[in-house]
């Protein structure tokens, strides 16, 4: 691994972590595009790598900070987590069956729709 690659990975990790703690996003919205644009990953590689980062409890400290302030609904989080696991299984199977161009288009459209809805909300 070159020094440039290491620096880019550090920047990606720092930005994803900061945005995750700040606004609850990091993996898909930050890591995936940066891995594709800065390091030349395929869409599949970027998504797989982003998911691999989440295997370890990378958000534990941020969760603890929100917990201390009383901002976590553990019952809702538990239900979402169970179905998140189911969803990731089927979503990853679907993603792996698509070609990279289609997957990039779907990813981009999802980001645009979410951003547009949030931006135009009253």
Biotite code that builds the C-alpha atoms (Angstrom):
import biotite.structure as struc

atoms = struc.array([
    struc.Atom([0.000, 0.000, 0.000], chain_id="A", res_id=1, res_name="UNK", atom_name="CA", element="C"),
    struc.Atom([1.431, 3.374, -0.993], chain_id="A", res_id=2, res_name="UNK", atom_name="CA", element="C"),
    struc.Atom([1.643, 6.369, 1.315], chain_id="A", res_id=3, res_name="UNK", atom_name="CA", element="C"),
    struc.Atom([-0.900, 8.187, -0.876], chain_id="A", res_id=4, res_name="UNK", atom_name="CA", element="C"),
    struc.Atom([-3.351, 5.310, -0.499], chain_id="A", res_id=5, res_name="UNK", atom_name="CA", element="C"),
    struc.Atom([-2.851, 5.258, 3.277], chain_id="A", res_id=6, res_name="UNK", atom_name="CA", element="C"),
    struc.Atom([-3.468, 9.025, 3.487], chain_id="A", res_id=7, res_name="UNK", atom_name="CA", element="C"),
    struc.Atom([-6.616, 8.706, 1.347], chain_id="A", res_id=8, res_name="UNK", atom_name="CA", element="C"),
    struc.Atom([-7.898, 5.856, 3.527], chain_id="A", res_id=9, res_name="UNK", atom_name="CA", element="C"),
    struc.Atom([-7.250, 7.930, 6.667], chain_id="A", res_id=10, res_name="UNK", atom_name="CA", element="C"),
    struc.Atom([-9.143, 10.879, 5.167], chain_id="A", res_id=11, res_name="UNK", atom_name="CA", element="C"),
    struc.Atom([-12.052, 8.660, 4.097], chain_id="A", res_id=12, res_name="UNK", atom_name="CA", element="C"),
    struc.Atom([-12.242, 7.087, 7.554], chain_id="A", res_id=13, res_name="UNK", atom_name="CA", element="C"),
    struc.Atom([-12.049, 10.430, 9.333], chain_id="A", res_id=14, res_name="UNK", atom_name="CA", element="C"),
    struc.Atom([-14.703, 12.079, 7.134], chain_id="A", res_id=15, res_name="UNK", atom_name="CA", element="C"),
    struc.Atom([-17.030, 9.079, 7.336], chain_id="A", res_id=16, res_name="UNK", atom_name="CA", element="C"),
    struc.Atom([-16.598, 8.891, 11.094], chain_id="A", res_id=17, res_name="UNK", atom_name="CA", element="C"),
    struc.Atom([-17.140, 12.608, 11.631], chain_id="A", res_id=18, res_name="UNK", atom_name="CA", element="C"),
    struc.Atom([-20.259, 12.672, 9.460], chain_id="A", res_id=19, res_name="UNK", atom_name="CA", element="C"),
    struc.Atom([-21.543, 9.509, 11.102], chain_id="A", res_id=20, res_name="UNK", atom_name="CA", element="C"),
    struc.Atom([-21.248, 11.106, 14.510], chain_id="A", res_id=21, res_name="UNK", atom_name="CA", element="C"),
    struc.Atom([-22.560, 14.461, 13.292], chain_id="A", res_id=22, res_name="UNK", atom_name="CA", element="C"),
    struc.Atom([-25.551, 13.498, 11.153], chain_id="A", res_id=23, res_name="UNK", atom_name="CA", element="C"),
    struc.Atom([-25.797, 9.695, 11.329], chain_id="A", res_id=24, res_name="UNK", atom_name="CA", element="C"),
    struc.Atom([-24.339, 8.904, 7.895], chain_id="A", res_id=25, res_name="UNK", atom_name="CA", element="C"),
    struc.Atom([-20.953, 7.752, 6.739], chain_id="A", res_id=26, res_name="UNK", atom_name="CA", element="C"),
    struc.Atom([-20.810, 4.406, 4.972], chain_id="A", res_id=27, res_name="UNK", atom_name="CA", element="C"),
    struc.Atom([-22.872, 4.675, 1.844], chain_id="A", res_id=28, res_name="UNK", atom_name="CA", element="C"),
    struc.Atom([-22.905, 8.414, 1.495], chain_id="A", res_id=29, res_name="UNK", atom_name="CA", element="C"),
    struc.Atom([-19.225, 9.105, 2.169], chain_id="A", res_id=30, res_name="UNK", atom_name="CA", element="C"),
    struc.Atom([-17.140, 5.955, 1.946], chain_id="A", res_id=31, res_name="UNK", atom_name="CA", element="C"),
    struc.Atom([-18.658, 4.460, -1.193], chain_id="A", res_id=32, res_name="UNK", atom_name="CA", element="C"),
    struc.Atom([-18.298, 7.526, -3.449], chain_id="A", res_id=33, res_name="UNK", atom_name="CA", element="C"),
    struc.Atom([-14.829, 8.339, -2.114], chain_id="A", res_id=34, res_name="UNK", atom_name="CA", element="C"),
    struc.Atom([-13.590, 4.773, -2.645], chain_id="A", res_id=35, res_name="UNK", atom_name="CA", element="C"),
    struc.Atom([-14.895, 4.879, -6.221], chain_id="A", res_id=36, res_name="UNK", atom_name="CA", element="C"),
    struc.Atom([-13.710, 8.394, -7.075], chain_id="A", res_id=37, res_name="UNK", atom_name="CA", element="C"),
    struc.Atom([-10.406, 8.570, -5.180], chain_id="A", res_id=38, res_name="UNK", atom_name="CA", element="C"),
    struc.Atom([-9.193, 4.984, -5.178], chain_id="A", res_id=39, res_name="UNK", atom_name="CA", element="C"),
    struc.Atom([-10.768, 3.611, -8.355], chain_id="A", res_id=40, res_name="UNK", atom_name="CA", element="C"),
    struc.Atom([-12.832, 0.908, -6.670], chain_id="A", res_id=41, res_name="UNK", atom_name="CA", element="C"),
    struc.Atom([-15.657, -0.678, -8.620], chain_id="A", res_id=42, res_name="UNK", atom_name="CA", element="C"),
    struc.Atom([-19.113, 0.041, -7.187], chain_id="A", res_id=43, res_name="UNK", atom_name="CA", element="C"),
    struc.Atom([-19.255, -3.530, -5.878], chain_id="A", res_id=44, res_name="UNK", atom_name="CA", element="C"),
    struc.Atom([-15.829, -3.244, -4.208], chain_id="A", res_id=45, res_name="UNK", atom_name="CA", element="C"),
    struc.Atom([-16.729, 0.095, -2.621], chain_id="A", res_id=46, res_name="UNK", atom_name="CA", element="C"),
    struc.Atom([-20.035, -1.159, -1.246], chain_id="A", res_id=47, res_name="UNK", atom_name="CA", element="C"),
    struc.Atom([-18.483, -4.372, 0.056], chain_id="A", res_id=48, res_name="UNK", atom_name="CA", element="C"),
    struc.Atom([-15.599, -2.503, 1.691], chain_id="A", res_id=49, res_name="UNK", atom_name="CA", element="C"),
    struc.Atom([-17.973, 0.031, 3.259], chain_id="A", res_id=50, res_name="UNK", atom_name="CA", element="C"),
    struc.Atom([-20.040, -2.799, 4.722], chain_id="A", res_id=51, res_name="UNK", atom_name="CA", element="C"),
    struc.Atom([-16.899, -4.545, 6.001], chain_id="A", res_id=52, res_name="UNK", atom_name="CA", element="C"),
    struc.Atom([-15.976, -1.404, 7.953], chain_id="A", res_id=53, res_name="UNK", atom_name="CA", element="C"),
    struc.Atom([-19.282, -1.701, 9.805], chain_id="A", res_id=54, res_name="UNK", atom_name="CA", element="C"),
    struc.Atom([-18.621, -5.293, 10.914], chain_id="A", res_id=55, res_name="UNK", atom_name="CA", element="C"),
    struc.Atom([-16.738, -4.034, 13.935], chain_id="A", res_id=56, res_name="UNK", atom_name="CA", element="C"),
    struc.Atom([-18.522, -1.677, 16.356], chain_id="A", res_id=57, res_name="UNK", atom_name="CA", element="C"),
    struc.Atom([-17.149, 1.460, 14.722], chain_id="A", res_id=58, res_name="UNK", atom_name="CA", element="C"),
    struc.Atom([-20.013, 3.619, 15.924], chain_id="A", res_id=59, res_name="UNK", atom_name="CA", element="C"),
    struc.Atom([-19.971, 2.475, 19.557], chain_id="A", res_id=60, res_name="UNK", atom_name="CA", element="C"),
    struc.Atom([-18.500, 5.707, 20.924], chain_id="A", res_id=61, res_name="UNK", atom_name="CA", element="C"),
    struc.Atom([-20.984, 7.866, 19.020], chain_id="A", res_id=62, res_name="UNK", atom_name="CA", element="C"),
    struc.Atom([-23.852, 5.637, 20.198], chain_id="A", res_id=63, res_name="UNK", atom_name="CA", element="C"),
    struc.Atom([-22.612, 6.022, 23.776], chain_id="A", res_id=64, res_name="UNK", atom_name="CA", element="C"),
    struc.Atom([-22.615, 9.830, 23.445], chain_id="A", res_id=65, res_name="UNK", atom_name="CA", element="C"),
    struc.Atom([-26.196, 9.819, 22.125], chain_id="A", res_id=66, res_name="UNK", atom_name="CA", element="C"),
    struc.Atom([-27.209, 7.335, 24.839], chain_id="A", res_id=67, res_name="UNK", atom_name="CA", element="C"),
    struc.Atom([-25.805, 9.579, 27.596], chain_id="A", res_id=68, res_name="UNK", atom_name="CA", element="C"),
    struc.Atom([-28.001, 12.412, 26.314], chain_id="A", res_id=69, res_name="UNK", atom_name="CA", element="C"),
    struc.Atom([-31.094, 10.181, 26.164], chain_id="A", res_id=70, res_name="UNK", atom_name="CA", element="C"),
    struc.Atom([-31.456, 10.136, 22.386], chain_id="A", res_id=71, res_name="UNK", atom_name="CA", element="C"),
    struc.Atom([-31.687, 6.407, 21.693], chain_id="A", res_id=72, res_name="UNK", atom_name="CA", element="C"),
    struc.Atom([-34.862, 4.349, 21.522], chain_id="A", res_id=73, res_name="UNK", atom_name="CA", element="C"),
    struc.Atom([-33.408, 0.893, 22.151], chain_id="A", res_id=74, res_name="UNK", atom_name="CA", element="C"),
    struc.Atom([-36.638, -0.997, 21.373], chain_id="A", res_id=75, res_name="UNK", atom_name="CA", element="C"),
    struc.Atom([-36.937, 0.618, 17.949], chain_id="A", res_id=76, res_name="UNK", atom_name="CA", element="C"),
    struc.Atom([-33.212, 0.159, 17.321], chain_id="A", res_id=77, res_name="UNK", atom_name="CA", element="C"),
    struc.Atom([-33.461, -3.576, 18.129], chain_id="A", res_id=78, res_name="UNK", atom_name="CA", element="C"),
    struc.Atom([-36.381, -4.150, 15.733], chain_id="A", res_id=79, res_name="UNK", atom_name="CA", element="C"),
    struc.Atom([-34.695, -2.161, 12.972], chain_id="A", res_id=80, res_name="UNK", atom_name="CA", element="C"),
    struc.Atom([-31.414, -4.050, 13.531], chain_id="A", res_id=81, res_name="UNK", atom_name="CA", element="C"),
    struc.Atom([-33.048, -7.466, 13.129], chain_id="A", res_id=82, res_name="UNK", atom_name="CA", element="C"),
    struc.Atom([-34.693, -6.506, 9.865], chain_id="A", res_id=83, res_name="UNK", atom_name="CA", element="C"),
    struc.Atom([-31.614, -4.577, 8.751], chain_id="A", res_id=84, res_name="UNK", atom_name="CA", element="C"),
    struc.Atom([-29.736, -7.901, 8.826], chain_id="A", res_id=85, res_name="UNK", atom_name="CA", element="C"),
    struc.Atom([-32.437, -9.555, 6.706], chain_id="A", res_id=86, res_name="UNK", atom_name="CA", element="C"),
    struc.Atom([-32.491, -6.591, 4.317], chain_id="A", res_id=87, res_name="UNK", atom_name="CA", element="C"),
    struc.Atom([-28.725, -6.543, 3.901], chain_id="A", res_id=88, res_name="UNK", atom_name="CA", element="C"),
    struc.Atom([-28.708, -10.213, 2.979], chain_id="A", res_id=89, res_name="UNK", atom_name="CA", element="C"),
    struc.Atom([-31.258, -9.802, 0.197], chain_id="A", res_id=90, res_name="UNK", atom_name="CA", element="C"),
    struc.Atom([-29.966, -6.377, -0.861], chain_id="A", res_id=91, res_name="UNK", atom_name="CA", element="C"),
    struc.Atom([-26.417, -7.660, -1.242], chain_id="A", res_id=92, res_name="UNK", atom_name="CA", element="C"),
    struc.Atom([-27.620, -10.653, -3.285], chain_id="A", res_id=93, res_name="UNK", atom_name="CA", element="C"),
    struc.Atom([-29.503, -8.257, -5.588], chain_id="A", res_id=94, res_name="UNK", atom_name="CA", element="C"),
    struc.Atom([-26.547, -5.842, -5.847], chain_id="A", res_id=95, res_name="UNK", atom_name="CA", element="C"),
    struc.Atom([-24.172, -8.657, -6.781], chain_id="A", res_id=96, res_name="UNK", atom_name="CA", element="C"),
    struc.Atom([-26.515, -9.748, -9.573], chain_id="A", res_id=97, res_name="UNK", atom_name="CA", element="C"),
    struc.Atom([-26.460, -6.284, -11.201], chain_id="A", res_id=98, res_name="UNK", atom_name="CA", element="C"),
    struc.Atom([-23.737, -4.897, -13.429], chain_id="A", res_id=99, res_name="UNK", atom_name="CA", element="C"),
    struc.Atom([-21.672, -1.985, -12.120], chain_id="A", res_id=100, res_name="UNK", atom_name="CA", element="C"),
    struc.Atom([-23.293, 0.650, -14.371], chain_id="A", res_id=101, res_name="UNK", atom_name="CA", element="C"),
    struc.Atom([-26.803, -0.219, -13.197], chain_id="A", res_id=102, res_name="UNK", atom_name="CA", element="C"),
    struc.Atom([-25.677, -0.376, -9.568], chain_id="A", res_id=103, res_name="UNK", atom_name="CA", element="C"),
    struc.Atom([-24.070, 3.094, -9.832], chain_id="A", res_id=104, res_name="UNK", atom_name="CA", element="C"),
    struc.Atom([-27.258, 4.492, -11.352], chain_id="A", res_id=105, res_name="UNK", atom_name="CA", element="C"),
    struc.Atom([-29.419, 3.039, -8.586], chain_id="A", res_id=106, res_name="UNK", atom_name="CA", element="C"),
    struc.Atom([-27.004, 4.335, -5.925], chain_id="A", res_id=107, res_name="UNK", atom_name="CA", element="C"),
    struc.Atom([-26.995, 7.817, -7.474], chain_id="A", res_id=108, res_name="UNK", atom_name="CA", element="C"),
    struc.Atom([-30.770, 7.972, -7.809], chain_id="A", res_id=109, res_name="UNK", atom_name="CA", element="C"),
    struc.Atom([-31.250, 6.948, -4.178], chain_id="A", res_id=110, res_name="UNK", atom_name="CA", element="C"),
    struc.Atom([-28.875, 9.704, -3.026], chain_id="A", res_id=111, res_name="UNK", atom_name="CA", element="C"),
    struc.Atom([-30.603, 12.309, -5.220], chain_id="A", res_id=112, res_name="UNK", atom_name="CA", element="C"),
    struc.Atom([-34.094, 11.355, -4.015], chain_id="A", res_id=113, res_name="UNK", atom_name="CA", element="C"),
    struc.Atom([-33.088, 11.426, -0.352], chain_id="A", res_id=114, res_name="UNK", atom_name="CA", element="C"),
    struc.Atom([-31.182, 14.706, -0.715], chain_id="A", res_id=115, res_name="UNK", atom_name="CA", element="C"),
    struc.Atom([-34.022, 16.339, -2.659], chain_id="A", res_id=116, res_name="UNK", atom_name="CA", element="C"),
    struc.Atom([-36.649, 15.267, -0.148], chain_id="A", res_id=117, res_name="UNK", atom_name="CA", element="C"),
    struc.Atom([-34.616, 16.507, 2.813], chain_id="A", res_id=118, res_name="UNK", atom_name="CA", element="C"),
    struc.Atom([-33.695, 19.767, 1.085], chain_id="A", res_id=119, res_name="UNK", atom_name="CA", element="C"),
    struc.Atom([-37.296, 20.572, 0.103], chain_id="A", res_id=120, res_name="UNK", atom_name="CA", element="C"),
    struc.Atom([-38.875, 19.548, 3.437], chain_id="A", res_id=121, res_name="UNK", atom_name="CA", element="C"),
    struc.Atom([-40.605, 22.300, 5.373], chain_id="A", res_id=122, res_name="UNK", atom_name="CA", element="C"),
])
